[in-house]
């Protein structure tokens, strides 16, 4: 399977996964560790050195995996990662399995907020030594409009407000006593 075919399967999975979703969430990860897991999960002989780095080690894909690869969907109290899909391929399936397993072992820590519709770099071109143009494919998805934040507040402010709501709610649940609940039941 070529990377362009893998990317298409990834994009189709993303579209299906986010079809009825109004919010993405983030898993707490070590971004460098996650990127290295991506590179190191390719089976032997499938991610060999090309020029100076391994074939699938490019700065565009690294940025995508580190900044968006930990986004997840929560449906029916179950975490679904972007990497939960079948490739039908021996080269990429071990990679998506490893990334999915890694993410599912970590906690959800925040909402995912993005101000732009496109995430990643779809493709770019390089002029080869013979003068011909070489097309390079990269990870890229288009977010549905409902997942693009148009609020004028910063991403940090939006995440902070969401965390504050969560923390107040959790504190209320932690601190409410059974006696208080029973007294409310009697009043009602």
C-alpha positions as CSV (number, residue, x, y, z in Angstrom):
1,X,0.0,0.0,0.0
2,X,1.3,3.4,-0.9
3,X,1.2,6.2,1.6
4,X,-1.3,8.1,-0.5
5,X,-3.7,5.1,-0.2
6,X,-3.1,4.8,3.5
7,X,-3.8,8.5,3.9
8,X,-7.1,8.1,2.1
9,X,-8.1,5.2,4.4
10,X,-7.1,7.4,7.4
11,X,-9.2,10.4,6.0
12,X,-12.2,8.1,5.4
13,X,-11.9,6.8,8.9
14,X,-11.7,10.3,10.3
15,X,-14.8,11.4,8.4
16,X,-16.8,8.4,9.7
17,X,-15.5,8.8,13.2
18,X,-16.5,12.4,13.4
19,X,-19.8,12.2,11.5
20,X,-22.0,12.9,14.6
21,X,-19.5,14.5,16.9
22,X,-19.5,18.0,18.2
23,X,-16.3,17.9,20.2
24,X,-12.9,16.3,19.9
25,X,-10.7,15.6,23.0
26,X,-7.0,15.3,23.6
27,X,-5.1,12.4,25.2
28,X,-2.1,13.3,27.4
29,X,1.0,12.2,25.6
30,X,4.7,12.8,25.3
31,X,4.7,14.1,21.8
32,X,8.2,13.1,21.0
33,X,7.6,9.6,22.3
34,X,4.4,9.3,20.3
35,X,6.3,10.4,17.1
36,X,9.0,7.9,17.7
37,X,6.4,5.2,18.3
38,X,5.0,6.1,14.9
39,X,8.4,5.7,13.2
40,X,9.4,2.6,15.1
41,X,6.2,0.6,14.6
42,X,6.8,0.0,10.9
43,X,7.8,-3.6,10.3
44,X,11.4,-4.2,9.5
45,X,12.3,-3.4,5.9
46,X,9.3,-1.0,5.4
47,X,10.6,2.3,6.7
48,X,14.2,2.3,5.5
49,X,16.5,5.3,5.2
50,X,15.8,7.4,2.2
51,X,18.5,10.0,1.7
52,X,19.1,11.1,5.3
53,X,16.0,9.9,7.2
54,X,13.6,7.0,7.2
55,X,11.1,7.1,4.4
56,X,8.1,8.1,6.6
57,X,10.1,10.6,8.7
58,X,9.1,14.0,7.3
59,X,8.5,17.3,9.0
60,X,5.0,17.7,7.7
61,X,3.8,14.3,9.0
62,X,5.7,14.8,12.2
63,X,3.9,18.0,12.9
64,X,0.5,16.4,12.2
65,X,1.2,13.3,14.4
66,X,2.5,15.5,17.2
67,X,-0.2,18.1,17.1
68,X,-3.3,16.1,16.0
69,X,-2.5,12.4,16.4
70,X,-3.7,12.4,20.0
71,X,-7.2,13.7,19.2
72,X,-9.9,11.3,20.1
73,X,-13.7,11.0,20.0
74,X,-15.8,9.9,22.9
75,X,-19.0,8.0,22.0
76,X,-21.1,6.1,24.5
77,X,-18.4,6.6,27.1
78,X,-15.8,4.9,24.9
79,X,-12.7,6.5,23.6
80,X,-12.1,6.1,19.8
81,X,-8.7,7.2,18.5
82,X,-8.0,8.4,15.0
83,X,-6.0,5.2,14.6
84,X,-8.8,2.7,15.2
85,X,-9.2,1.3,11.8
86,X,-8.1,-1.5,9.5
87,X,-5.7,-0.8,6.7
88,X,-5.7,-4.2,5.1
89,X,-2.0,-3.7,4.8
90,X,1.0,-5.3,6.6
91,X,3.1,-2.1,6.5
92,X,0.7,0.4,8.1
93,X,-1.5,-1.8,10.3
94,X,1.2,-2.4,12.9
95,X,1.6,1.4,13.1
96,X,-2.1,2.2,13.6
97,X,-2.4,-0.6,16.1
98,X,0.6,0.7,18.2
99,X,-0.6,4.3,18.1
100,X,-4.2,3.3,19.1
101,X,-3.0,1.1,21.9
102,X,-0.6,3.8,23.2
103,X,-3.4,6.4,23.3
104,X,-5.9,4.1,25.0
105,X,-3.4,3.6,27.8
106,X,-3.3,7.3,28.6
107,X,-5.9,9.7,30.1
108,X,-8.1,12.2,28.3
109,X,-7.0,15.6,29.6
110,X,-8.6,18.3,27.5
111,X,-10.8,19.4,24.7
112,X,-9.2,19.7,21.3
113,X,-9.6,23.1,19.8
114,X,-8.6,24.1,16.3
115,X,-9.1,27.5,14.6
116,X,-8.4,26.2,11.0
117,X,-10.4,23.8,8.8
118,X,-7.4,22.0,7.4
119,X,-5.0,20.1,9.7
120,X,-1.7,19.1,8.3
121,X,-0.2,19.5,4.8
122,X,-2.0,17.6,2.1
123,X,1.0,17.5,-0.4
124,X,4.0,19.4,-1.6
125,X,6.4,19.2,-4.4
126,X,10.1,18.9,-4.8
127,X,12.2,19.5,-7.9
128,X,14.4,16.5,-8.5
129,X,17.9,16.7,-9.8
130,X,16.7,15.8,-13.3
131,X,14.4,18.8,-13.2
132,X,11.2,16.8,-12.8
133,X,8.7,17.5,-10.1
134,X,8.2,15.0,-7.3
135,X,4.9,15.0,-5.4
136,X,5.0,14.2,-1.7
137,X,1.9,13.1,0.2
138,X,1.4,13.9,3.9
139,X,-1.2,13.5,6.7
140,X,-4.0,15.9,6.2
141,X,-7.7,16.1,7.2
142,X,-10.4,18.7,6.7
143,X,-12.4,19.3,9.9
144,X,-16.1,19.6,9.6
145,X,-17.2,23.2,10.3
146,X,-18.8,22.2,13.6
147,X,-15.3,21.2,14.8
148,X,-13.6,24.5,13.8
149,X,-13.7,27.1,16.5
150,X,-14.5,30.6,15.3
151,X,-14.5,32.2,18.8
152,X,-12.3,35.2,19.1
153,X,-10.8,33.9,22.4
154,X,-7.5,32.1,22.2
155,X,-7.2,28.3,22.2
156,X,-5.7,28.5,25.7
157,X,-8.6,30.6,27.0
158,X,-11.1,28.1,25.5
159,X,-9.4,25.1,27.0
160,X,-9.1,26.9,30.3
161,X,-12.8,27.7,30.4
162,X,-13.6,24.1,29.7
163,X,-11.3,22.8,32.3
164,X,-12.8,25.3,34.9
165,X,-16.3,24.0,34.2
166,X,-15.1,20.4,34.6
167,X,-13.2,21.2,37.8
168,X,-16.2,23.0,39.4
169,X,-18.5,20.1,38.5
170,X,-16.1,17.5,39.8
171,X,-15.5,19.4,43.0
172,X,-19.3,19.7,43.5
173,X,-19.6,15.9,43.1
174,X,-16.7,15.2,45.4
175,X,-17.9,17.5,48.1
176,X,-21.6,17.0,48.1
177,X,-22.7,14.9,51.0
178,X,-25.4,12.2,51.1
179,X,-27.2,14.2,53.7
180,X,-27.4,17.2,51.4
181,X,-28.8,15.0,48.6
182,X,-31.4,13.6,50.9
183,X,-32.4,17.0,52.2
184,X,-33.0,18.2,48.6
185,X,-35.1,15.1,48.0
186,X,-37.3,15.9,51.0
187,X,-37.7,19.5,49.8
188,X,-38.8,18.5,46.3
